[in-house]
C-alpha cells in the first residue's frame, strides 16, 4: 500500500507543468506521540495502566500459585505412587492452560479497552488534521508511524500544532456542515 502511495506522490510531483507541482503540499504527523502528549491521551494511558496492573497482578498470583504447586509436587514426587504423580501432573497442566487462557483473555480485553479509550481521541485528532489541511492547503498529511515516513524536513511536522490545538479544545464539538453525519438531531430551541 505504501509503495503505491509513494509512487503516486512521485508521479504527482514529477508531472509536467510547473504550476501543478507547486500546488503539492505535504505534511506529516506522529499520531502516536500526539496521543501520548495530549491531556486526554495521558488520562487514557493512566487508566489503561491501572487496568493493566490489576490484570497483571491477577496473572502473577495465578503463576505464583501454580509454581508453588509444581514445587510441592517435585518435593513429594518420590513419596507418591506413580498414578498419583501422573494425576497431579495432569491437574497442573490443566491449571497452566487456564493461566494461559486467562492471559490471552486479558490481552484481548486490554486491546479492546485501548481501542475504546483512544478511538474518540484519534477521531477528534483527525477532525483537527482535516481543518489544518483545509486551512493551510495541504495535499496530503501522513502518519509518521503508519505511512513509512523515513525522513521529512522538520517544518513539515504538524504534531506540535495538533497537540496544541487538541489541548485547547479544538475539534471537541461534533462536526457540522456537508461532512457531518446525517441524523434526526433537532436544533436547540432559541431563548427569548
Helices and strands as residue ranges (DSSP letters): H 2-13, H 18-23, E 26-29, H 31-37, H 39-76, G 77-79, H 82-136, E 140-143, G 154-156, H 159-167
